[in-house]
Amino acid sequence: MTQKRRQHGASFKFRVALDASKSLKTTSQLSQEYDIHPNQISAWKKQLKEQGPGLFERGGNKAQRKQEKEEAELYEQIGRLKMELEWLKKKATQFD
């Protein structure tokens, strides 16, 4: 029978990676304590060192991409409105 993959939360991953980076216990001791493969602990430790604690948050990138998309749309709209305003100013001077 096959085993179902376990999914770990961001706080758990962060705690394990932090314990591994402290080097108070060996990776094999941590793997027995948390019941995780040593390679997984090493991978989380490496990610922690490279990207920091916000790394394990789900949807963080999605929210950031959504915000960037909205900002781009707003800047586009501002640009269009500025162009329209300049055009209207130019046309208004012709009628004076």
Summary of the structure (lengths in Angstrom):
residues: 96
radius of gyration: 25.9
end to end distance: 85.7
largest distance: 85.7
contacts: 196
relative contact order: 0.09
helix: 78%
strand: 0%
